[in-house]
Amino acid sequence: MGKLIKNHWARLIVLTAAIYQVAAALEGFFWPKIFWDFLTTNLNGAVYPVPILQTLNLIFGILALAWEWPLNIPLSSTTRFAETVMHRSIEARLVVYPLSSLAALLLYQGTNPGIYYLIGMGVYFWAYSEGEVVCPEPWTLPRRRSRSVGKV
């Protein structure tokens, strides 16, 4: 029986949330609605006449997709995004994804991705607390350090 790699599981959850968030943002451009409009109409200015919240959700969704599944496009002549500290940082994800979740939870069409982000953040926190690391290549395992055999 294998060991559960929690950051891979969290990556799948966040990828699902990001795809759903992009779809919710695109739908929100056509049918703008704040989730909390049954309590107050003060937030309606965030969705129409200017689609601020929909645009934020679209940006956060595309950012999460690019972060969780980096393409093999070089940033410079020597590095790719997957090799940067930003991609391998679970701490940075735990800072950015609450903002993505908040933006998604405010939009009516984005309540499910907001909940998925919360679950993904919980799993990422679990992985962080157990000392897991994110590998530069998606879906790979961290390499073991070679153990040098000393004299007995």
PASEBA-1860 file (N, C-alpha, C; in nm, 3 decimals):
! residues 152
1> MGKLIKNH> 0.084/-0.117/0.000/0.000/0.000/0.000/0.089/0.123/0.000 ~ 0.058/0.218/-0.085/0.139/0.339/-0.096/0.102/0.443/0.006 ~ 0.183/0.545/0.011/0.160/0.657/0.102/0.090/0.769/0.025 ~ -0.010/0.830/0.086/-0.083/0.939/0.022/0.005/1.063/0.014 ~ 0.025/1.113/-0.107/0.100/1.236/-0.126/-0.002/1.349/-0.130 ~ -0.009/1.420/-0.020/-0.116/1.515/-0.001/-0.108/1.635/-0.094 ~ 0.014/1.678/-0.130/0.020/1.795/-0.219/-0.027/1.760/-0.360 ~ -0.016/1.634/-0.401/-0.072/1.594/-0.531/-0.225/1.595/-0.526
9> WARLIVLT> -0.278/1.548/-0.415/-0.423/1.548/-0.397/-0.476/1.691/-0.393 ~ -0.407/1.778/-0.319/-0.447/1.919/-0.312/-0.438/1.984/-0.449 ~ -0.336/1.947/-0.527/-0.321/2.003/-0.662/-0.442/1.967/-0.747 ~ -0.490/1.843/-0.738/-0.608/1.803/-0.814/-0.732/1.880/-0.771 ~ -0.746/1.900/-0.641/-0.862/1.974/-0.590/-0.858/2.119/-0.637 ~ -0.741/2.181/-0.630/-0.728/2.321/-0.670/-0.742/2.335/-0.822 ~ -0.692/2.238/-0.898/-0.713/2.242/-1.043/-0.862/2.237/-1.077 ~ -0.936/2.152/-1.007/-1.081/2.145/-1.027/-1.146/2.278/-0.991
17> AAIYQVAA> -1.105/2.336/-0.880/-1.161/2.465/-0.839/-1.128/2.574/-0.940 ~ -1.006/2.574/-0.993/-0.966/2.678/-1.087/-1.043/2.668/-1.219 ~ -1.061/2.546/-1.269/-1.138/2.529/-1.393/-1.282/2.574/-1.372 ~ -1.336/2.536/-1.259/-1.474/2.575/-1.227/-1.483/2.726/-1.205 ~ -1.380/2.789/-1.147/-1.381/2.933/-1.124/-1.376/3.010/-1.255 ~ -1.296/2.963/-1.351/-1.292/3.029/-1.482/-1.428/3.018/-1.550 ~ -1.491/2.901/-1.543/-1.623/2.883/-1.603/-1.727/2.972/-1.533 ~ -1.718/2.983/-1.400/-1.811/3.067/-1.325/-1.792/3.214/-1.359
25> ALEGFFWP> -1.667/3.256/-1.378/-1.641/3.395/-1.414/-1.697/3.426/-1.552 ~ -1.678/3.335/-1.647/-1.732/3.357/-1.781/-1.885/3.360/-1.778 ~ -1.946/3.273/-1.700/-2.092/3.275/-1.687/-2.137/3.403/-1.616 ~ -2.056/3.450/-1.522/-2.091/3.572/-1.449/-2.091/3.696/-1.536 ~ -2.017/3.695/-1.646/-2.021/3.808/-1.738/-2.159/3.821/-1.803 ~ -2.227/3.708/-1.825/-2.357/3.710/-1.890/-2.472/3.723/-1.790 ~ -2.459/3.661/-1.673/-2.562/3.667/-1.571/-2.499/3.712/-1.439 ~ -2.475/3.843/-1.424/-2.407/3.892/-1.303/-2.498/3.884/-1.180
33> KIFWDFLT> -2.444/3.823/-1.076/-2.520/3.810/-0.951/-2.424/3.786/-0.836 ~ -2.445/3.858/-0.727/-2.370/3.838/-0.604/-2.441/3.731/-0.523 ~ -2.366/3.642/-0.462/-2.428/3.535/-0.385/-2.507/3.589/-0.267 ~ -2.459/3.697/-0.208/-2.519/3.747/-0.084/-2.628/3.852/-0.111 ~ -2.685/3.858/-0.231/-2.783/3.961/-0.261/-2.916/3.942/-0.189 ~ -2.939/3.824/-0.131/-3.061/3.804/-0.053/-3.052/3.874/0.082 ~ -2.929/3.909/0.124/-2.913/3.981/0.251/-2.900/4.132/0.230 ~ -2.827/4.171/0.126/-2.804/4.313/0.101/-2.778/4.336/-0.046
41> TNLNGAVY> -2.808/4.456/-0.092/-2.780/4.491/-0.231/-2.658/4.582/-0.242 ~ -2.586/4.601/-0.132/-2.470/4.690/-0.133/-2.355/4.638/-0.219 ~ -2.345/4.507/-0.239/-2.235/4.448/-0.315/-2.264/4.438/-0.465 ~ -2.382/4.477/-0.508/-2.417/4.463/-0.649/-2.328/4.546/-0.741 ~ -2.267/4.652/-0.691/-2.177/4.733/-0.772/-2.051/4.659/-0.814 ~ -2.022/4.547/-0.751/-1.903/4.469/-0.787/-1.925/4.383/-0.910 ~ -2.050/4.362/-0.950/-2.076/4.276/-1.066/-2.137/4.349/-1.185 ~ -2.207/4.459/-1.162/-2.257/4.538/-1.273/-2.270/4.682/-1.231
49> PVPILQTL> -2.252/4.779/-1.314/-2.235/4.778/-1.459/-2.094/4.739/-1.505 ~ -1.994/4.749/-1.416/-1.858/4.709/-1.451/-1.830/4.574/-1.385 ~ -1.791/4.472/-1.462/-1.773/4.336/-1.406/-1.640/4.319/-1.333 ~ -1.626/4.383/-1.219/-1.501/4.377/-1.144/-1.480/4.239/-1.084 ~ -1.581/4.187/-1.018/-1.567/4.057/-0.951/-1.550/3.942/-1.051 ~ -1.617/3.951/-1.164/-1.600/3.848/-1.265/-1.458/3.848/-1.320 ~ -1.403/3.968/-1.341/-1.266/3.978/-1.392/-1.166/3.926/-1.290 ~ -1.187/3.957/-1.162/-1.099/3.904/-1.058/-1.105/3.752/-1.053
57> NLIFGILA> -1.224/3.696/-1.065/-1.237/3.550/-1.064/-1.169/3.488/-1.185 ~ -1.178/3.553/-1.300/-1.112/3.501/-1.419/-0.960/3.504/-1.401 ~ -0.907/3.612/-1.346/-0.762/3.625/-1.323/-0.715/3.522/-1.221 ~ -0.787/3.510/-1.109/-0.748/3.413/-1.005/-0.756/3.270/-1.058 ~ -0.857/3.239/-1.138/-0.870/3.104/-1.193/-0.758/3.070/-1.289 ~ -0.723/3.164/-1.377/-0.613/3.140/-1.471/-0.481/3.132/-1.396 ~ -0.463/3.215/-1.294/-0.341/3.209/-1.213/-0.327/3.073/-1.144 ~ -0.437/3.023/-1.088/-0.431/2.893/-1.020/-0.404/2.780/-1.120
65> LAWEWPLN> -0.462/2.788/-1.239/-0.434/2.687/-1.341/-0.287/2.688/-1.380 ~ -0.233/2.807/-1.401/-0.092/2.818/-1.441/0.001/2.775/-1.328 ~ -0.040/2.799/-1.205/0.044/2.766/-1.090/0.046/2.615/-1.064 ~ -0.071/2.553/-1.076/-0.080/2.411/-1.042/-0.036/2.319/-1.156 ~ -0.049/2.365/-1.279/-0.005/2.283/-1.391/0.080/2.370/-1.482 ~ 0.206/2.394/-1.444/0.289/2.484/-1.524/0.328/2.422/-1.658 ~ 0.316/2.501/-1.761/0.357/2.454/-1.893/0.508/2.458/-1.903 ~ 0.560/2.392/-1.999/0.705/2.383/-2.015/0.757/2.502/-2.095
73> IPLSSTTR> 0.713/2.621/-2.058/0.755/2.743/-2.126/0.864/2.809/-2.042 ~ 0.980/2.834/-2.100/1.089/2.893/-2.020/1.062/3.040/-1.988 ~ 1.094/3.079/-1.864/1.086/3.219/-1.824/1.208/3.296/-1.875 ~ 1.319/3.230/-1.876/1.442/3.288/-1.929/1.516/3.176/-2.001 ~ 1.638/3.203/-2.039/1.712/3.102/-2.114/1.750/2.983/-2.027 ~ 1.745/2.998/-1.894/1.791/2.889/-1.808/1.683/2.832/-1.715 ~ 1.575/2.903/-1.689/1.476/2.856/-1.591/1.337/2.848/-1.651 ~ 1.260/2.756/-1.594/1.118/2.745/-1.623/1.042/2.780/-1.496
81> FAETVMHR> 0.911/2.808/-1.507/0.833/2.844/-1.389/0.830/2.731/-1.287 ~ 0.827/2.607/-1.336/0.820/2.492/-1.245/0.946/2.477/-1.161 ~ 1.054/2.540/-1.201/1.178/2.530/-1.125/1.196/2.646/-1.028 ~ 1.103/2.740/-1.023/1.117/2.856/-0.936/1.070/2.824/-0.794 ~ 1.112/2.906/-0.703/1.073/2.890/-0.562/0.923/2.916/-0.547 ~ 0.870/3.008/-0.627/0.727/3.041/-0.618/0.640/2.918/-0.648 ~ 0.679/2.840/-0.747/0.600/2.722/-0.782/0.610/2.614/-0.674 ~ 0.725/2.600/-0.614/0.745/2.493/-0.517/0.703/2.532/-0.375
89> SIEARLVV> 0.652/2.653/-0.356/0.619/2.701/-0.222/0.474/2.670/-0.185 ~ 0.456/2.588/-0.084/0.322/2.563/-0.031/0.276/2.685/0.048 ~ 0.368/2.755/0.112/0.333/2.873/0.190/0.270/2.981/0.103 ~ 0.325/3.003/-0.016/0.269/3.104/-0.107/0.128/3.065/-0.150 ~ 0.106/2.937/-0.170/-0.029/2.891/-0.205/-0.126/2.918/-0.091 ~ -0.080/2.898/0.033/-0.167/2.920/0.148/-0.194/3.068/0.171 ~ -0.121/3.157/0.103/-0.148/3.300/0.110/-0.242/3.344/-0.002 ~ -0.223/3.291/-0.122/-0.300/3.337/-0.238/-0.437/3.270/-0.247
97> YPLSSLAA> -0.447/3.143/-0.216/-0.573/3.073/-0.235/-0.688/3.120/-0.145 ~ -0.664/3.174/-0.026/-0.778/3.234/0.046/-0.839/3.353/-0.028 ~ -0.755/3.430/-0.098/-0.809/3.541/-0.177/-0.890/3.489/-0.295 ~ -0.843/3.382/-0.358/-0.919/3.320/-0.467/-1.051/3.266/-0.416 ~ -1.048/3.205/-0.299/-1.169/3.151/-0.241/-1.268/3.262/-0.207 ~ -1.221/3.372/-0.152/-1.309/3.483/-0.118/-1.373/3.541/-0.243 ~ -1.294/3.562/-0.349/-1.349/3.615/-0.473/-1.454/3.520/-0.530 ~ -1.427/3.390/-0.523/-1.522/3.292/-0.576/-1.649/3.286/-0.492
105> LLLYQGTN> -1.636/3.295/-0.361/-1.753/3.285/-0.274/-1.844/3.407/-0.285 ~ -1.791/3.520/-0.327/-1.876/3.638/-0.343/-1.963/3.631/-0.468 ~ -1.915/3.564/-0.571/-1.990/3.552/-0.695/-2.088/3.436/-0.683 ~ -2.210/3.456/-0.727/-2.313/3.352/-0.714/-2.272/3.223/-0.785 ~ -2.217/3.236/-0.904/-2.180/3.118/-0.981/-2.055/3.050/-0.927 ~ -1.983/3.115/-0.835/-1.856/3.064/-0.790/-1.855/3.007/-0.650 ~ -1.970/2.973/-0.595/-1.969/2.921/-0.458/-1.904/2.784/-0.449 ~ -1.926/2.697/-0.546/-1.862/2.565/-0.542/-1.710/2.574/-0.551
113> PGIYYLIG> -1.654/2.652/-0.646/-1.507/2.661/-0.646/-1.452/2.723/-0.518 ~ -1.527/2.812/-0.456/-1.481/2.868/-0.329/-1.470/2.762/-0.222 ~ -1.566/2.671/-0.218/-1.560/2.561/-0.122/-1.446/2.465/-0.157 ~ -1.426/2.439/-0.288/-1.316/2.352/-0.329/-1.181/2.412/-0.291 ~ -1.167/2.543/-0.305/-1.043/2.608/-0.263/-1.019/2.589/-0.114 ~ -1.125/2.602/-0.034/-1.110/2.584/0.111/-1.064/2.442/0.143 ~ -1.120/2.343/0.075/-1.078/2.204/0.097/-0.934/2.185/0.052 ~ -0.899/2.241/-0.066/-0.761/2.231/-0.115/-0.662/2.297/-0.022
121> MGVYFWAY> -0.700/2.411/0.036/-0.610/2.477/0.132/-0.591/2.391/0.257 ~ -0.698/2.326/0.301/-0.685/2.236/0.416/-0.590/2.121/0.388 ~ -0.597/2.065/0.268/-0.508/1.954/0.232/-0.365/2.005/0.215 ~ -0.349/2.124/0.155/-0.214/2.182/0.144/-0.155/2.209/0.282 ~ -0.237/2.256/0.375/-0.187/2.279/0.511/-0.146/2.148/0.576 ~ -0.222/2.044/0.553/-0.188/1.911/0.604/-0.054/1.866/0.545 ~ -0.036/1.885/0.415/0.091/1.848/0.351/0.206/1.931/0.406 ~ 0.182/2.060/0.425/0.286/2.148/0.479/0.324/2.107/0.621
129> SEGEVVCP> 0.224/2.072/0.701/0.253/2.036/0.840/0.327/1.903/0.850 ~ 0.318/1.819/0.748/0.392/1.693/0.748/0.526/1.704/0.676 ~ 0.559/1.824/0.628/0.689/1.846/0.569/0.702/1.805/0.423 ~ 0.592/1.792/0.353/0.600/1.756/0.211/0.655/1.873/0.130 ~ 0.714/1.840/0.016/0.764/1.942/-0.076/0.698/1.922/-0.211 ~ 0.683/2.032/-0.286/0.627/2.026/-0.420/0.743/2.009/-0.517 ~ 0.734/1.910/-0.601/0.841/1.881/-0.697/0.830/1.974/-0.818 ~ 0.944/2.001/-0.883/0.940/2.088/-1.001/0.856/2.032/-1.115
137> EPWTLPRR> 0.859/1.902/-1.135/0.778/1.839/-1.237/0.647/1.793/-1.174 ~ 0.532/1.829/-1.231/0.406/1.781/-1.175/0.399/1.629/-1.175 ~ 0.343/1.573/-1.069/0.315/1.432/-1.052/0.440/1.347/-1.041 ~ 0.549/1.405/-0.995/0.669/1.326/-0.969/0.692/1.319/-0.819 ~ 0.775/1.226/-0.779/0.810/1.211/-0.638/0.942/1.281/-0.611 ~ 0.961/1.331/-0.488/1.091/1.390/-0.456/1.200/1.285/-0.460 ~ 1.314/1.327/-0.508/1.428/1.234/-0.516/1.485/1.213/-0.377 ~ 1.523/1.090/-0.350/1.585/1.060/-0.222/1.730/1.103/-0.225
145> RSRSVGKV> 1.775/1.147/-0.113/1.917/1.182/-0.103/1.998/1.054/-0.100 ~ 2.109/1.059/-0.170/2.195/0.940/-0.168/2.263/0.932/-0.033 ~ 2.256/0.816/0.023/2.317/0.795/0.154/2.458/0.741/0.135 ~ 2.551/0.814/0.187/2.688/0.764/0.177/2.713/0.664/0.290 ~ 2.766/0.553/0.254/2.792/0.447/0.351/2.928/0.473/0.414 ~ 2.928/0.492/0.543/3.055/0.517/0.613/3.114/0.388/0.666 ~ 3.233/0.399/0.720/3.297/0.282/0.779/3.233/0.250/0.913 ~ 3.225/0.124/0.940/3.166/0.080/1.065/3.273/0.055/1.168
END
